[in-house]
Protein backbone atom coordinates (compact mmCIF):
# COMPACT_ATOMS: atom_id res chain seq x y z
CA UNK A 1 0.00 0.00 0.00
CA UNK A 2 1.40 3.40 -0.97
CA UNK A 3 1.57 6.28 1.54
CA UNK A 4 3.26 8.93 -0.55
CA UNK A 5 0.63 11.66 -0.41
CA UNK A 6 1.22 14.92 1.41
CA UNK A 7 4.97 14.85 0.89
CA UNK A 8 7.09 17.88 0.01
CA UNK A 9 10.85 18.05 -0.50
CA UNK A 10 13.06 21.06 0.23
CA UNK A 11 16.63 20.93 -1.01
CA UNK A 12 19.76 23.00 -0.86
CA UNK A 13 21.63 23.12 -4.16
CA UNK A 14 25.42 23.52 -4.11
CA UNK A 15 27.01 20.44 -2.55
CA UNK A 16 23.60 18.85 -1.97
CA UNK A 17 21.54 18.32 -5.12
CA UNK A 18 24.34 19.75 -7.26
CA UNK A 19 27.79 18.16 -7.23
CA UNK A 20 30.42 20.27 -5.48
CA UNK A 21 32.84 20.13 -8.40
CA UNK A 22 30.83 20.09 -11.63
CA UNK A 23 27.37 21.25 -10.44
CA UNK A 24 25.75 18.22 -12.07
CA UNK A 25 22.51 16.77 -10.65
CA UNK A 26 22.51 13.76 -12.97
CA UNK A 27 23.13 11.20 -10.20
CA UNK A 28 19.88 12.33 -8.56
CA UNK A 29 17.79 11.91 -11.72
CA UNK A 30 16.18 8.58 -10.71
CA UNK A 31 14.89 9.97 -7.41
CA UNK A 32 13.73 13.20 -9.06
CA UNK A 33 11.79 11.18 -11.65
CA UNK A 34 10.21 9.11 -8.88
CA UNK A 35 9.18 12.25 -6.99
CA UNK A 36 7.67 13.72 -10.16
CA UNK A 37 5.77 10.54 -10.96
CA UNK A 38 4.24 10.64 -7.46
CA UNK A 39 3.34 14.36 -7.75
CA UNK A 40 5.63 15.23 -4.83
CA UNK A 41 6.73 18.88 -5.10
CA UNK A 42 10.44 19.66 -4.86
CA UNK A 43 11.46 23.18 -3.84
CA UNK A 44 14.93 24.67 -4.17
CA UNK A 45 16.10 26.65 -1.14
CA UNK A 46 19.40 28.43 -1.58
CA UNK A 47 21.55 31.50 -1.02
CA UNK A 48 21.23 32.06 -4.78
CA UNK A 49 18.94 34.80 -6.07
CA UNK A 50 15.54 34.07 -7.55
CA UNK A 51 16.99 35.11 -10.91
CA UNK A 52 19.71 32.45 -10.60
CA UNK A 53 17.20 29.82 -9.50
CA UNK A 54 14.82 30.68 -12.34
CA UNK A 55 17.66 30.24 -14.84
CA UNK A 56 18.41 26.78 -13.45
CA UNK A 57 14.74 25.82 -13.45
CA UNK A 58 14.15 27.12 -16.95
CA UNK A 59 16.91 24.81 -18.19
CA UNK A 60 16.08 21.69 -16.18
CA UNK A 61 12.47 22.04 -14.89
CA UNK A 62 13.28 20.47 -11.53
CA UNK A 63 11.39 22.58 -9.02
CA UNK A 64 7.80 23.38 -8.09
CA UNK A 65 8.95 26.41 -6.13
CA UNK A 66 11.99 28.58 -5.54
CA UNK A 67 13.30 30.03 -2.28
CA UNK A 68 16.20 32.43 -2.75
CA UNK A 69 18.58 34.56 -0.71
CA UNK A 70 18.52 32.15 2.25
CA UNK A 71 14.77 32.39 2.71
CA UNK A 72 14.37 36.07 1.93
CA UNK A 73 12.32 35.60 -1.26
CA UNK A 74 9.84 32.84 -2.17
CA UNK A 75 8.26 32.14 -5.54
CA UNK A 76 5.70 29.39 -6.10
CA UNK A 77 3.89 29.71 -9.40
CA UNK A 78 2.65 33.28 -9.71
CA UNK A 79 2.82 33.87 -5.95
CA UNK A 80 5.93 35.87 -5.07
CA UNK A 81 6.60 36.84 -1.46
CA UNK A 82 9.49 38.56 0.27
CA UNK A 83 9.80 37.61 3.95
CA UNK A 84 13.18 39.32 3.90
CA UNK A 85 13.74 43.05 4.36
CA UNK A 86 12.47 45.55 1.83
CA UNK A 87 14.86 46.21 -1.03
CA UNK A 88 14.83 49.91 -0.20
CA UNK A 89 15.97 49.16 3.36
CA UNK A 90 18.96 47.24 2.01
CA UNK A 91 19.81 50.14 -0.31
CA UNK A 92 19.44 52.76 2.43
CA UNK A 93 21.65 50.82 4.84
CA UNK A 94 24.35 50.30 2.21
CA UNK A 95 24.31 54.01 1.36
CA UNK A 96 24.65 54.89 5.04
CA UNK A 97 27.64 52.58 5.37
CA UNK A 98 29.26 54.15 2.31
CA UNK A 99 28.86 57.62 3.85
CA UNK A 100 30.23 56.57 7.24
CA UNK A 101 33.52 54.97 6.21
CA UNK A 102 36.46 56.28 4.24
CA UNK A 103 36.83 53.52 1.63
CA UNK A 104 34.70 52.94 -1.49
CA UNK A 105 31.76 50.58 -0.98
CA UNK A 106 30.32 48.84 -4.01
CA UNK A 107 27.95 45.88 -3.94
CA UNK A 108 26.28 43.32 -6.13
CA UNK A 109 23.17 45.51 -6.40
CA UNK A 110 25.14 48.60 -7.40
CA UNK A 111 27.69 46.97 -9.72
CA UNK A 112 27.40 45.92 -13.33
CA UNK A 113 27.89 42.35 -14.49
CA UNK A 114 31.53 42.97 -15.46
CA UNK A 115 32.44 44.15 -11.95
CA UNK A 116 30.63 41.24 -10.29
CA UNK A 117 32.30 38.79 -12.68
CA UNK A 118 35.71 40.24 -11.79
CA UNK A 119 35.00 39.97 -8.06
CA UNK A 120 33.59 36.44 -8.18
CA UNK A 121 34.99 34.63 -11.20
CA UNK A 122 31.46 34.07 -12.55
CA UNK A 123 30.66 34.41 -16.21
CA UNK A 124 29.15 37.74 -17.19
CA UNK A 125 25.74 36.13 -17.69
CA UNK A 126 25.81 34.42 -14.29
CA UNK A 127 27.15 37.57 -12.65
CA UNK A 128 24.16 39.54 -13.92
CA UNK A 129 21.81 36.97 -12.34
CA UNK A 130 23.74 37.10 -9.05
CA UNK A 131 23.34 40.87 -9.02
CA UNK A 132 19.56 40.73 -9.44
CA UNK A 133 18.85 40.72 -5.71
CA UNK A 134 15.72 41.31 -3.66
CA UNK A 135 16.61 41.41 0.01
CA UNK A 136 20.35 40.95 0.55
CA UNK A 137 23.47 42.52 -0.88
CA UNK A 138 27.09 41.29 -0.76
CA UNK A 139 29.47 44.23 -0.36
CA UNK A 140 32.50 44.64 -2.61
CA UNK A 141 35.02 46.53 -0.49
CA UNK A 142 38.33 46.25 1.36
CA UNK A 143 37.35 47.08 4.95
CA UNK A 144 39.45 47.55 8.06
CA UNK A 145 38.25 46.08 11.36
CA UNK A 146 36.97 49.55 12.29
CA UNK A 147 35.04 49.79 9.01
CA UNK A 148 33.41 46.43 9.74
CA UNK A 149 32.42 47.52 13.25
CA UNK A 150 30.85 50.72 11.90
CA UNK A 151 29.02 48.80 9.18
CA UNK A 152 27.70 46.23 11.66
CA UNK A 153 26.27 48.99 13.86
CA UNK A 154 24.61 50.72 10.91
CA UNK A 155 23.14 47.40 9.76
CA UNK A 156 21.62 46.91 13.23
CA UNK A 157 20.21 50.42 13.16
CA UNK A 158 18.29 49.44 10.02
CA UNK A 159 17.12 46.15 11.51
CA UNK A 160 19.62 44.20 9.41
CA UNK A 161 22.77 42.22 10.01
CA UNK A 162 26.15 42.05 8.30
CA UNK A 163 27.12 38.42 7.75
CA UNK A 164 30.60 37.25 6.79
CA UNK A 165 30.48 34.55 4.14
CA UNK A 166 33.29 32.75 2.38
CA UNK A 167 34.32 35.80 0.35
CA UNK A 168 31.94 38.67 1.08
CA UNK A 169 30.20 40.51 3.85
CA UNK A 170 26.48 40.49 3.07
CA UNK A 171 23.78 42.89 4.25
CA UNK A 172 20.68 40.84 4.98
CA UNK A 173 17.74 40.40 7.32
CA UNK A 174 16.86 37.89 10.01
CA UNK A 175 15.09 35.45 7.66
CA UNK A 176 16.39 31.91 7.38
CA UNK A 177 15.71 28.75 5.45
CA UNK A 178 13.70 27.15 8.27
CA UNK A 179 11.10 29.90 8.52
CA UNK A 180 10.94 30.18 4.73
CA UNK A 181 10.18 26.47 4.52
CA UNK A 182 7.17 26.91 6.80
CA UNK A 183 5.92 29.86 4.74
CA UNK A 184 6.31 27.83 1.54
CA UNK A 185 4.27 24.98 3.00
CA UNK A 186 1.47 27.45 3.76
CA UNK A 187 1.67 28.80 0.21
CA UNK A 188 1.41 25.27 -1.21
CA UNK A 189 -1.61 24.61 1.01
CA UNK A 190 -3.27 27.80 -0.25
CA UNK A 191 -2.67 26.61 -3.81
CA UNK A 192 -4.13 23.19 -2.88
CA UNK A 193 -0.87 21.46 -3.75
CA UNK A 194 -0.61 20.07 -0.20
CA UNK A 195 -3.29 18.91 2.27
CA UNK A 196 -5.02 21.62 4.31
CA UNK A 197 -4.09 19.91 7.60
CA UNK A 198 -0.44 20.26 8.59
CA UNK A 199 -0.64 16.86 10.31
CA UNK A 200 -1.19 15.28 6.88
CA UNK A 201 1.99 16.82 5.43
CA UNK A 202 5.47 15.30 5.67
CA UNK A 203 8.31 17.69 4.90
CA UNK A 204 11.67 16.31 3.81
CA UNK A 205 14.72 18.58 3.81
CA UNK A 206 18.22 17.92 2.50
CA UNK A 207 21.26 20.13 3.10
CA UNK A 208 24.98 19.95 3.69
CA UNK A 209 26.13 23.00 5.65
CA UNK A 210 25.49 25.02 8.84
CA UNK A 211 23.49 27.40 6.64
CA UNK A 212 20.94 24.59 6.24
CA UNK A 213 20.55 23.86 9.96
CA UNK A 214 17.34 25.86 10.41
CA UNK A 215 15.70 24.09 7.48
CA UNK A 216 16.74 20.64 8.71
CA UNK A 217 15.59 21.44 12.25
CA UNK A 218 12.10 22.36 11.02
CA UNK A 219 11.69 19.35 8.71
CA UNK A 220 9.78 16.21 9.59
CA UNK A 221 12.56 14.18 7.96
CA UNK A 222 16.02 15.77 7.81
CA UNK A 223 18.91 14.52 5.70
CA UNK A 224 22.45 15.84 6.01
CA UNK A 225 24.47 15.36 2.85
CA UNK A 226 28.18 14.83 3.65
CA UNK A 227 30.57 17.30 2.10
CA UNK A 228 32.61 15.97 -0.80
CA UNK A 229 35.97 17.27 0.38
CA UNK A 230 36.70 17.36 4.09
CA UNK A 231 35.04 16.28 7.33
CA UNK A 232 31.28 16.26 7.84
CA UNK A 233 30.34 19.45 9.74
CA UNK A 234 28.41 19.17 12.98
CA UNK A 235 25.07 20.95 12.58
CA UNK A 236 23.16 22.45 15.49
CA UNK A 237 19.62 21.14 15.05
CA UNK A 238 18.53 21.53 18.66
CA UNK A 239 16.71 18.35 19.72
CA UNK A 240 16.34 17.24 16.11
CA UNK A 241 18.59 14.63 14.53
CA UNK A 242 19.30 14.22 10.84
CA UNK A 243 20.02 11.15 8.80
CA UNK A 244 23.45 11.16 7.20
CA UNK A 245 23.32 10.38 3.49
CA UNK A 246 25.59 7.53 2.36
CA UNK A 247 27.44 9.65 -0.19
CA UNK A 248 28.10 13.32 -0.99
CA UNK A 249 26.12 15.42 -3.43
CA UNK A 250 23.49 14.12 -5.84
CA UNK A 251 24.37 10.44 -5.31
CA UNK A 252 23.70 10.72 -1.59
CA UNK A 253 20.59 12.78 -2.37
CA UNK A 254 19.31 10.08 -4.72
CA UNK A 255 19.95 7.22 -2.31
CA UNK A 256 18.38 9.08 0.61
CA UNK A 257 15.19 10.02 -1.23
CA UNK A 258 14.71 6.46 -2.48
CA UNK A 259 15.22 5.09 1.06
CA UNK A 260 12.72 7.55 2.55
CA UNK A 261 10.08 6.85 -0.10
CA UNK A 262 10.56 3.11 0.33
CA UNK A 263 10.06 3.44 4.08
CA UNK A 264 7.00 5.66 3.78
CA UNK A 265 5.38 3.46 1.17
CA UNK A 266 5.50 0.60 3.69
CA UNK A 267 4.35 2.67 6.69
CA UNK A 268 0.69 2.10 7.59
CA UNK A 269 0.49 5.05 9.97
CA UNK A 270 1.69 8.66 9.80
CA UNK A 271 5.21 9.35 10.94
CA UNK A 272 5.76 11.34 14.12
CA UNK A 273 6.06 15.03 13.29
CA UNK A 274 8.95 17.18 14.42
CA UNK A 275 8.11 19.79 17.02
C-alpha positions as CSV (number, residue, x, y, z in Angstrom):
1,X,0.0,0.0,0.0
2,X,1.4,3.4,-1.0
3,X,1.6,6.3,1.5
4,X,3.3,8.9,-0.6
5,X,0.6,11.7,-0.4
6,X,1.2,14.9,1.4
7,X,5.0,14.8,0.9
8,X,7.1,17.9,0.0
9,X,10.9,18.0,-0.5
10,X,13.1,21.1,0.2
11,X,16.6,20.9,-1.0
12,X,19.8,23.0,-0.9
13,X,21.6,23.1,-4.2
14,X,25.4,23.5,-4.1
15,X,27.0,20.4,-2.6
16,X,23.6,18.9,-2.0
17,X,21.5,18.3,-5.1
18,X,24.3,19.7,-7.3
19,X,27.8,18.2,-7.2
20,X,30.4,20.3,-5.5
21,X,32.8,20.1,-8.4
22,X,30.8,20.1,-11.6
23,X,27.4,21.3,-10.4
24,X,25.7,18.2,-12.1
25,X,22.5,16.8,-10.7
26,X,22.5,13.8,-13.0
27,X,23.1,11.2,-10.2
28,X,19.9,12.3,-8.6
29,X,17.8,11.9,-11.7
30,X,16.2,8.6,-10.7
31,X,14.9,10.0,-7.4
32,X,13.7,13.2,-9.1
33,X,11.8,11.2,-11.6
34,X,10.2,9.1,-8.9
35,X,9.2,12.3,-7.0
36,X,7.7,13.7,-10.2
37,X,5.8,10.5,-11.0
38,X,4.2,10.6,-7.5
39,X,3.3,14.4,-7.7
40,X,5.6,15.2,-4.8
41,X,6.7,18.9,-5.1
42,X,10.4,19.7,-4.9
43,X,11.5,23.2,-3.8
44,X,14.9,24.7,-4.2
45,X,16.1,26.6,-1.1
46,X,19.4,28.4,-1.6
47,X,21.5,31.5,-1.0
48,X,21.2,32.1,-4.8
49,X,18.9,34.8,-6.1
50,X,15.5,34.1,-7.6
51,X,17.0,35.1,-10.9
52,X,19.7,32.5,-10.6
53,X,17.2,29.8,-9.5
54,X,14.8,30.7,-12.3
55,X,17.7,30.2,-14.8
56,X,18.4,26.8,-13.5
57,X,14.7,25.8,-13.4
58,X,14.2,27.1,-17.0
59,X,16.9,24.8,-18.2
60,X,16.1,21.7,-16.2
61,X,12.5,22.0,-14.9
62,X,13.3,20.5,-11.5
63,X,11.4,22.6,-9.0
64,X,7.8,23.4,-8.1
65,X,8.9,26.4,-6.1
66,X,12.0,28.6,-5.5
67,X,13.3,30.0,-2.3
68,X,16.2,32.4,-2.7
69,X,18.6,34.6,-0.7
70,X,18.5,32.2,2.2
71,X,14.8,32.4,2.7
72,X,14.4,36.1,1.9
73,X,12.3,35.6,-1.3
74,X,9.8,32.8,-2.2
75,X,8.3,32.1,-5.5
76,X,5.7,29.4,-6.1
77,X,3.9,29.7,-9.4
78,X,2.7,33.3,-9.7
79,X,2.8,33.9,-5.9
80,X,5.9,35.9,-5.1
81,X,6.6,36.8,-1.5
82,X,9.5,38.6,0.3
83,X,9.8,37.6,3.9
84,X,13.2,39.3,3.9
85,X,13.7,43.0,4.4
86,X,12.5,45.6,1.8
87,X,14.9,46.2,-1.0
88,X,14.8,49.9,-0.2
89,X,16.0,49.2,3.4
90,X,19.0,47.2,2.0
91,X,19.8,50.1,-0.3
92,X,19.4,52.8,2.4
93,X,21.7,50.8,4.8
94,X,24.3,50.3,2.2
95,X,24.3,54.0,1.4
96,X,24.6,54.9,5.0
97,X,27.6,52.6,5.4
98,X,29.3,54.2,2.3
99,X,28.9,57.6,3.9
100,X,30.2,56.6,7.2
101,X,33.5,55.0,6.2
102,X,36.5,56.3,4.2
103,X,36.8,53.5,1.6
104,X,34.7,52.9,-1.5
105,X,31.8,50.6,-1.0
106,X,30.3,48.8,-4.0
107,X,28.0,45.9,-3.9
108,X,26.3,43.3,-6.1
109,X,23.2,45.5,-6.4
110,X,25.1,48.6,-7.4
111,X,27.7,47.0,-9.7
112,X,27.4,45.9,-13.3
113,X,27.9,42.4,-14.5
114,X,31.5,43.0,-15.5
115,X,32.4,44.1,-12.0
116,X,30.6,41.2,-10.3
117,X,32.3,38.8,-12.7
118,X,35.7,40.2,-11.8
119,X,35.0,40.0,-8.1
120,X,33.6,36.4,-8.2
121,X,35.0,34.6,-11.2
122,X,31.5,34.1,-12.6
123,X,30.7,34.4,-16.2
124,X,29.1,37.7,-17.2
125,X,25.7,36.1,-17.7
126,X,25.8,34.4,-14.3
127,X,27.1,37.6,-12.6
128,X,24.2,39.5,-13.9
129,X,21.8,37.0,-12.3
130,X,23.7,37.1,-9.1
131,X,23.3,40.9,-9.0
132,X,19.6,40.7,-9.4
133,X,18.9,40.7,-5.7
134,X,15.7,41.3,-3.7
135,X,16.6,41.4,0.0
136,X,20.3,41.0,0.5
137,X,23.5,42.5,-0.9
138,X,27.1,41.3,-0.8
139,X,29.5,44.2,-0.4
140,X,32.5,44.6,-2.6
141,X,35.0,46.5,-0.5
142,X,38.3,46.3,1.4
143,X,37.3,47.1,4.9
144,X,39.4,47.5,8.1
145,X,38.3,46.1,11.4
146,X,37.0,49.5,12.3
147,X,35.0,49.8,9.0
148,X,33.4,46.4,9.7
149,X,32.4,47.5,13.3
150,X,30.9,50.7,11.9
151,X,29.0,48.8,9.2
152,X,27.7,46.2,11.7
153,X,26.3,49.0,13.9
154,X,24.6,50.7,10.9
155,X,23.1,47.4,9.8
156,X,21.6,46.9,13.2
157,X,20.2,50.4,13.2
158,X,18.3,49.4,10.0
159,X,17.1,46.1,11.5
160,X,19.6,44.2,9.4
161,X,22.8,42.2,10.0
162,X,26.1,42.1,8.3
163,X,27.1,38.4,7.8
164,X,30.6,37.2,6.8
165,X,30.5,34.5,4.1
166,X,33.3,32.8,2.4
167,X,34.3,35.8,0.4
168,X,31.9,38.7,1.1
169,X,30.2,40.5,3.8
170,X,26.5,40.5,3.1
171,X,23.8,42.9,4.2
172,X,20.7,40.8,5.0
173,X,17.7,40.4,7.3
174,X,16.9,37.9,10.0
175,X,15.1,35.5,7.7
176,X,16.4,31.9,7.4
177,X,15.7,28.7,5.4
178,X,13.7,27.2,8.3
179,X,11.1,29.9,8.5
180,X,10.9,30.2,4.7
181,X,10.2,26.5,4.5
182,X,7.2,26.9,6.8
183,X,5.9,29.9,4.7
184,X,6.3,27.8,1.5
185,X,4.3,25.0,3.0
186,X,1.5,27.4,3.8
187,X,1.7,28.8,0.2
188,X,1.4,25.3,-1.2
189,X,-1.6,24.6,1.0
190,X,-3.3,27.8,-0.3
191,X,-2.7,26.6,-3.8
192,X,-4.1,23.2,-2.9
193,X,-0.9,21.5,-3.7
194,X,-0.6,20.1,-0.2
195,X,-3.3,18.9,2.3
196,X,-5.0,21.6,4.3
197,X,-4.1,19.9,7.6
198,X,-0.4,20.3,8.6
199,X,-0.6,16.9,10.3
200,X,-1.2,15.3,6.9
201,X,2.0,16.8,5.4
202,X,5.5,15.3,5.7
203,X,8.3,17.7,4.9
204,X,11.7,16.3,3.8
205,X,14.7,18.6,3.8
206,X,18.2,17.9,2.5
207,X,21.3,20.1,3.1
208,X,25.0,19.9,3.7
209,X,26.1,23.0,5.7
210,X,25.5,25.0,8.8
211,X,23.5,27.4,6.6
212,X,20.9,24.6,6.2
213,X,20.6,23.9,10.0
214,X,17.3,25.9,10.4
215,X,15.7,24.1,7.5
216,X,16.7,20.6,8.7
217,X,15.6,21.4,12.3
218,X,12.1,22.4,11.0
219,X,11.7,19.3,8.7
220,X,9.8,16.2,9.6
221,X,12.6,14.2,8.0
222,X,16.0,15.8,7.8
223,X,18.9,14.5,5.7
224,X,22.4,15.8,6.0
225,X,24.5,15.4,2.9
226,X,28.2,14.8,3.6
227,X,30.6,17.3,2.1
228,X,32.6,16.0,-0.8
229,X,36.0,17.3,0.4
230,X,36.7,17.4,4.1
231,X,35.0,16.3,7.3
232,X,31.3,16.3,7.8
233,X,30.3,19.4,9.7
234,X,28.4,19.2,13.0
235,X,25.1,21.0,12.6
236,X,23.2,22.5,15.5
237,X,19.6,21.1,15.0
238,X,18.5,21.5,18.7
239,X,16.7,18.3,19.7
240,X,16.3,17.2,16.1
241,X,18.6,14.6,14.5
242,X,19.3,14.2,10.8
243,X,20.0,11.2,8.8
244,X,23.4,11.2,7.2
245,X,23.3,10.4,3.5
246,X,25.6,7.5,2.4
247,X,27.4,9.7,-0.2
248,X,28.1,13.3,-1.0
249,X,26.1,15.4,-3.4
250,X,23.5,14.1,-5.8
251,X,24.4,10.4,-5.3
252,X,23.7,10.7,-1.6
253,X,20.6,12.8,-2.4
254,X,19.3,10.1,-4.7
255,X,20.0,7.2,-2.3
256,X,18.4,9.1,0.6
257,X,15.2,10.0,-1.2
258,X,14.7,6.5,-2.5
259,X,15.2,5.1,1.1
260,X,12.7,7.6,2.6
261,X,10.1,6.8,-0.1
262,X,10.6,3.1,0.3
263,X,10.1,3.4,4.1
264,X,7.0,5.7,3.8
265,X,5.4,3.5,1.2
266,X,5.5,0.6,3.7
267,X,4.4,2.7,6.7
268,X,0.7,2.1,7.6
269,X,0.5,5.1,10.0
270,X,1.7,8.7,9.8
271,X,5.2,9.4,10.9
272,X,5.8,11.3,14.1
273,X,6.1,15.0,13.3
274,X,8.9,17.2,14.4
275,X,8.1,19.8,17.0
